[in-house]
């Protein structure tokens, strides 16, 4: 287990040594609360776009299902006749310049794995730049849009926003509810009182403090051929190598077990880069990975490598809430 994995386990399961990090947590909280206070006071350089901006983010370190929800929001807004664009930091991307327009035929190392996945799945106009405001300006210079979705920009206070959605892993919650580095929180838990909606990934039903949504496996897609098949293509009890380089790999492995397969787990760091040698496992078995990992592995994929396609499925109550907010922000939509 890596040092990062041990720290993550301590945040969510507890460890007395975390008390030693309290002074650093206090300093961290002062910094992030100061940034938030300056934003609310309108201080500093804050870009307000001429169209509504909807931020999808989290206050915890690790994966919460943001990319599947972004995919849902793109398709849902398009179904309402809205022209949607996306901006992202582009974590791990190495584009020739910034801001950078992501295209479906670009390598993942250049575009970033999550932005490339989103563009390949939807064809949406997407711009990456750590400066989200600059990304929005560049995107609007190229496209006529009605709405901007900002992927993981909750703490990027140089960009004004009209709606904030925060995602939380329902199983892990907020861990020990402490801020970095003593806990997994990017901002204090009280920040949830100020956002527009909270969504709990994996919750069974809507809660008093937020909406539920789940990730629904829909198909298996072959990396080498692009063939899309039903989930029963792999029979119950099938042993397979499972690869996940995401914020919470265990959630992927649990999903495969719930589908009655027998995964041999191979967790990697979030946004990991791969080569064929790294994914050469024994004994020979089919290999199943996340879609986020697949965009980085197609060039050297073997014939029995697959990814699990998943869709975000929010509850009707969230969809009603979202439609009301879109109608308020974009009259006539």
N, C-alpha and C positions, 0 to 999 in steps of 0.2 A: 504494500500500500504506500502510495506516494505521500509526501508531506502535505500536499494540498488535500488529498483524500482524508488524511487523518484530521486535518483542521475542520473539514466539512463535517465529518462524523462528530467531532466534538461540539460544533455549533448546534447540531440537531439532537444529539444524544446526551450532551453535557460532559464536562471534564473540569475538575477543580483548577487545573493550570490556566484556564481562561481568565481567572481573576487577575493574573499578572498583566493582562492586556488592557485592563480597565483604564489606566491613565491614557493610553493611546486612543482608546475608544472615546474618551472625553474630548480629546483634541479633534478627532475626526468629526464628532457631533457638532462641535463649535464651527468647524469649517463649513459643513453642509448646511447647517441652519443659517449661517451667515449668507451663503449663496442664495438660499431660499428667501431670506428677508430682503436682500437687495433686489431680487426679481420682483417680489410683491410691491416693493416701493418704486419700481420702475427705474432703478438705477443701472447704469452701465449700458452697454450696447445690446439691445434686445430687438430682434427683427420680428415684425408682425407682417405676415403674408397677406396679400389681398384676397385670399380664399381661406376658408376654414382649415385648421390643422387639428388632426386627431392623433394624439400620442398614445402608443401602445407600449407599456413598459412594465417594470417591476421594481420592488424595493428590496428584493433579495438577490443574493449572488446565486447563479445557477439557472438551469432551464426551467421555464414555466409554461412553454407552449406558445410563445409569441408568434413564431413563424406560421403555424397552422391557423392561428386566429387572424393574422394579417391576410392570409389567403382567403379565408372566409369573408373578411370585410371587403376585400377587392371585389369578389364575385357578387356579394350582396348589394354593394353600392352600384355596381354596373347594372344589376337587374332593375334598379330604380332609375336608370338612365343617367347616372352620374359619371363624369369623366374623372378618373382617380389616378393619382400619382403617388409614388412612395419615395421617401428619403431614408437613408440608413447611414450609420457610421461606416459600415463596411469593415468590420473587425477582421484583421488578418489580411486584408486586400493590399495589393501592391500595384495600383494603377500608375500609368505614366505621368498623370497629372491629376489635380483635384480642382473642382469637383469632376467626377467621372460618371458618364452614362453607361450603365450596365446593359450589355446585349447578350442574347441567349447563346451566342457562339463563342463567347470569351472564356478563357480558362479560369477555373475557380481561384487560382492563386492571384490572378489579376483583379477579379471582380468581387471576391469574397464568397464563401460557400452559401450563406443564407440569402444575400441579394441575388446570386445566380439562380438558386432554386426558385425564388419568387418569380423572376423574369421568365425562366424556362417553363414554369407551370402556367403563368397567366399572360405573359407578354406585356405586362404593365410597364409604364414609363417609370424608371427607377434611377435615382442619382445617389451616389455615395460620396460622403465627405464628413470627416469628424466635426466640421462646422455645419450643423444641420441647417442653419439659416442660409448659408451660402449655397448649400445643396438645393434648398427650396427655390432660391432666386434663379439658379441655373436651370432648374427643371421648368419653371414657369416661363423662362425665356425661350424654351423650345416647344412647350406644349400648352394648349389651352385646357385648363383643368378646373374642376368644380371643388375638389377636395384633395388634401394632402394627408396621407398616412405617414406618421413618423415612427419608424421601427426602433424601439428601445431608446427613446429620447426623454424619458421622464426627468432625469437629472440635468438635462442640457438646457440650462436656463437662459441661454442666449436666443432661444427660439420661443416666441409667444405661442400659446396653444389655446384652442377653443374647447377641447374635450380631452380628458385624461382617463385612460383605462389602465388599470393595474391588474396584473395576473399573479396569482399565488398558487403554488402546488398544494392541493387540498391535503395530501398525505403528510407533507413535511411542515406546512404552515410557515410560521415565522421563526422556527427554531427556538433559540433561547431569548429571542426578541431584543438582542443587543446589536449595536452597530459594529461595523468593521473596526478593528480586526478581532474584537472579542465575540462577535456574532456575525450572522449572514446579512444583516440589514445595510443597505446603501443609504437609507434615510431612517430616522426614527419611526416607530410604528404609528405614531400620531399622524404622520403624513397621510395615512389612509383616510382620515376624516376629511381631507381636503380634496380628494380626487372625485371625479364624476361617477365612476363605477368601478367595482372590484369584481373580478371573475376568478372562481376557484376551479382550477383544472383537476378533474377527477372527482368532484363533489357529486353526491347522488342526487341532490336537489338544490334549488335556490335556498339561500340562507338569509337571515335578517340583515347580515352585513355584506351581502353580495350575491351575484348570480353564479350558477353552475354552468360548466361546459365540460365536454369530454372529447377525447381524441378517438375517432372511430376508424379502425383499420378497414380499408376498402379493397385493396388488391395487392398482388405481388407483381413487381415490374423487373424484368430481366435487364441487367446493366449492359450486357453485350449486344443483345438484339433489340431491346426496347419492347419486347413482347409483354403484354399486360394480361395476367391470368387471375382467376378467382383464388381466394385464400385456400380453398380445399385442394389446390394443385399440390401442396405439400400435405400429406396425410397426417391425421392425429398421431402423436407419438414420434414424429420425425425428429431425429437428432440433427442439429445444425450448429454451425459456428455463427455467433451473433456479435456484430461489430457496432459499437455506438461511441462516437466522439461528440457527445452533446453535453449540456449542462447537468443532466441527471440521467446517466446511462442506465441506472437500475430500473427506471420507469419503462424503458424500452424492453429490457429483459423480462420484466414482469408482464408486459403486454404479450410477449411471445409465449410465455408460460400459460397465460389466460387463453390463448388460442390453441392450447393443447399440444404445443411443440416442446421439444427438449433442447433448449439453447445451451451451448457452451459459451459463456459470456466472455467477451474480449472488450473491456472498457478502455477508452482512450480519452485523452484530454479534450475539452471542448475546442472545436475548430482545428482538430489535429489534421496534419498533412500525412498522406499515405504513399507508399510504393508497394509494388507487388510482393516484395520479400516480406514486408511487415504483415501481410495478410495471407501468408502461406502457412496454414495450420495443419496439424495432424491430430486425429486421423482425417483422411479425405471425407468431407461432408459438404452439403450445400452451405453457402455462406449468405447470410441475411443481414442487411444493414439498414440504417435510417436513410431517408431521402437526402438529408443534408450531407451525409457521408458519400452517398452515391455520386453526387455531382463532381467529386474529386477523384473518383476511381474508375470512371467509364473507359478511360483510355487504355487501361491495362486489365480490364475485368475478364475473368474466366467465364466459361459458358454456364456455370451453375451458381453465379452470383446474382442475388436479387436484392431489391429494397422493398420495404413495406410502405405503401402509400397510405397516409392517414389524412382524415379531414376533421376539422374542428366542428363540433356540433353543440352550439349554445342552446339554452332553453328558450321557449317561446316568449317568456317574460323579458329576457334580454333583447330579443329581436324587436319586440314592441317598444321597449325603451329606446333602442337605437334608432328605430324609424322615427319616433317622436323627436329625438334630438336632431336628426338629419333634416327633418321638415322645419325645425326651428332655425337651424343654421343656414339652410339653403332653401328658401321659400320656393314652392312649386316642385320640389323634388319628390 
